Amino acid sequence: MARRSFERRTAFLRKFLQTGTLGPISFGLTLLDVAALIGPPRWWVTDVHDFQFPLDWGYSGLEISFSVEQPHHIERLKIDPAALTGKKFHSFCQLLGLSLDDLPIEGRPSAMLSSGVWGLDGVKVGIHPDPSDPKLSIDIEGIELLYAVFDSDAERFQRTDINQTAALLDEYAFLLGIYAHPSEGGSRDKRPERWHTMRSQDYLQIVG
């Protein structure tokens, strides 16, 4: 188990998007390790598992989910982009902060793809073309950036083909969540069946 730490650490968004590592927090650590490294959560969810203690922990803009099986390893990390709006640096808690590395998290999905974080060959773009719930994801092994649109913009997606949907999502979608999960087996929520997957290069060609 990790030793109790009182040292403030800085994580970097670019590295998180490349590796899933968030400063001292990485997959393979347990619930007790996280408590030792960054302290107890600000809030938790108690109604997901029938356990005597919560397995979903929340900090400011960060959610950490742990496995049901002992010793309760990290199963998923989620960063809430809404907590990062207008900032260059964000504090999840007293012991862990995040440098945003000037990445375009408030911009278009195409801007994130073109930011140089990843080589594009391994990156996929998922499109959910349902006009009642259009979404876009950027996926690379172990990492997912999920984009959505406001209800007021959803009407724009009526009677569009996949290329038109992709172009509209690039213009109107906002970053809803940044997820990391173990690459050998994900804990991401199952997607609806109607997702369309394309290469990132093809997506950029469509929207560019």
C-alpha positions in Angstrom: 0.0 0.0 0.0 1.2 3.5 -0.7 2.5 5.6 2.2 0.4 8.5 3.5 1.5 11.5 1.5 1.2 15.2 2.4 3.1 16.3 -0.7 1.1 18.3 -3.3 1.5 16.8 -6.8 0.8 18.2 -10.2 -0.6 16.1 -13.0 -0.5 17.1 -16.7 -3.5 16.7 -19.0 -1.3 15.9 -22.0 0.3 12.9 -20.2 -3.1 11.8 -18.9 -4.5 11.8 -22.4 -1.5 9.7 -23.6 -1.1 7.3 -20.7 -4.1 7.4 -18.4 -1.7 8.4 -15.6 -2.8 11.3 -13.4 0.2 12.5 -11.4 0.6 9.8 -8.7 -2.7 8.1 -9.6 -2.4 5.2 -12.0 -4.2 1.9 -12.7 -3.0 -0.8 -10.4 -3.5 1.4 -7.4 -6.2 0.5 -4.9 -8.8 2.4 -2.9 -6.4 2.6 0.1 -3.5 3.7 -2.1 -5.6 6.6 -3.5 -6.6 7.6 0.0 -3.0 7.6 1.1 -1.8 9.7 -1.9 -4.5 12.4 -2.3 -6.7 12.0 0.8 -10.3 11.1 1.2 -12.9 12.2 -1.4 -15.1 15.3 -1.2 -18.1 13.2 -2.0 -19.0 9.7 -3.0 -21.8 7.6 -4.5 -23.4 5.1 -2.1 -26.2 3.6 -4.1 -24.4 1.9 -6.9 -23.0 -1.2 -5.1 -24.3 -3.0 -2.0 -21.2 -2.4 0.0 -20.4 -1.1 3.4 -18.2 1.6 1.9 -18.5 3.6 -1.4 -16.6 2.5 -4.5 -17.2 5.7 -6.5 -15.2 8.7 -5.1 -15.5 12.3 -6.2 -13.1 15.2 -5.9 -13.4 18.6 -7.5 -13.7 17.7 -11.2 -12.4 14.2 -10.8 -14.3 10.9 -10.3 -12.5 7.7 -9.4 -14.3 4.3 -9.6 -13.0 1.2 -7.9 -13.6 -2.5 -8.6 -16.0 -4.5 -6.5 -13.4 -7.2 -6.0 -10.8 -6.7 -3.2 -8.4 -5.0 -2.9 -10.6 -2.6 -5.0 -8.3 -1.4 -7.8 -9.0 1.7 -9.8 -11.5 0.8 -12.5 -12.1 4.1 -14.1 -11.0 7.8 -14.0 -13.2 10.6 -15.2 -12.3 14.3 -15.5 -15.2 16.7 -15.7 -14.3 19.4 -18.3 -16.9 21.8 -16.8 -14.6 22.2 -13.8 -11.7 23.2 -16.0 -13.5 25.9 -18.0 -11.4 29.1 -18.4 -8.5 27.7 -16.4 -4.9 26.9 -17.1 -4.6 25.0 -13.8 -7.2 23.2 -11.6 -7.0 21.8 -8.1 -8.8 18.5 -7.7 -8.0 18.5 -4.0 -5.4 19.9 -1.6 -2.8 17.3 -2.7 -3.4 17.0 -6.5 -3.7 19.7 -9.2 -3.9 19.5 -13.0 -2.0 21.6 -15.6 -4.2 21.9 -18.7 -1.1 22.3 -20.9 -3.0 24.9 -23.0 -4.9 22.1 -24.7 -8.2 23.1 -26.6 -10.6 21.3 -24.3 -13.2 24.1 -24.9 -12.7 23.9 -28.6 -13.9 21.6 -31.4 -13.1 17.9 -31.5 -11.0 18.6 -34.6 -8.9 21.0 -32.6 -8.2 18.4 -30.0 -7.3 15.9 -32.7 -5.0 18.4 -34.3 -3.3 19.4 -31.1 -0.5 17.0 -31.4 -1.3 14.9 -28.3 -1.5 11.7 -30.2 -0.3 10.3 -33.5 -3.5 10.0 -35.5 -3.0 6.5 -36.8 -4.2 4.9 -33.5 -7.1 7.3 -32.9 -10.7 6.5 -33.8 -13.7 8.8 -33.9 -17.1 7.5 -32.9 -20.3 9.2 -34.1 -23.7 8.5 -32.6 -26.0 9.9 -35.2 -29.3 9.6 -33.3 -30.9 13.1 -33.9 -32.4 12.9 -30.4 -29.0 12.3 -28.7 -26.1 13.0 -31.1 -22.6 12.4 -29.6 -19.0 12.1 -30.7 -16.1 10.3 -29.1 -12.4 10.4 -29.6 -10.9 7.0 -28.7 -7.4 5.7 -28.3 -6.4 2.7 -26.2 -7.6 3.3 -22.7 -8.7 6.9 -23.3 -12.1 8.3 -24.3 -13.1 12.0 -24.9 -16.9 12.2 -25.1 -18.7 15.1 -26.7 -22.4 16.0 -26.6 -24.6 18.8 -27.8 -27.1 21.0 -25.9 -30.8 20.1 -26.3 -31.3 23.4 -28.1 -28.9 22.3 -30.9 -30.2 18.8 -31.3 -32.9 19.9 -33.8 -30.0 20.7 -36.3 -29.4 16.9 -36.6 -32.7 16.0 -38.2 -32.4 14.1 -41.5 -28.6 14.3 -41.8 -26.2 11.6 -43.2 -23.2 10.5 -41.2 -20.8 13.1 -42.8 -23.3 15.9 -42.2 -23.7 14.7 -38.6 -19.9 14.6 -38.1 -19.6 18.2 -39.4 -22.4 19.5 -37.2 -20.9 17.8 -34.1 -17.6 19.4 -34.8 -19.3 22.7 -34.8 -21.8 22.4 -32.0 -20.5 19.6 -29.6 -18.9 20.4 -26.3 -16.6 18.1 -24.3 -18.8 16.2 -21.7 -16.2 14.0 -20.1 -12.6 12.6 -20.3 -12.4 9.0 -19.3 -9.5 6.6 -18.7 -9.8 2.9 -18.1 -7.4 -0.1 -18.1 -6.6 -0.8 -21.7 -6.9 -4.6 -21.2 -10.5 -4.3 -20.2 -12.6 -1.2 -20.0 -15.2 0.0 -17.5 -16.8 2.4 -19.9 -20.5 2.4 -20.1 -21.8 0.3 -23.0 -22.7 2.4 -26.0 -25.9 2.4 -27.9 -25.7 0.2 -31.0 -25.9 2.9 -33.6 -22.3 4.2 -33.2 -20.4 4.7 -36.4 -16.6 4.5 -36.2 -14.2 6.1 -38.5 -10.5 6.9 -38.7 -9.5 10.2 -37.2 -7.9 11.2 -40.5 -11.2 10.6 -42.3 -13.1 12.7 -39.7 -10.7 15.6 -40.1 -11.1 15.4 -43.9 -14.9 15.5 -43.5 -14.9 18.5 -41.2 -12.0 20.3 -42.8 
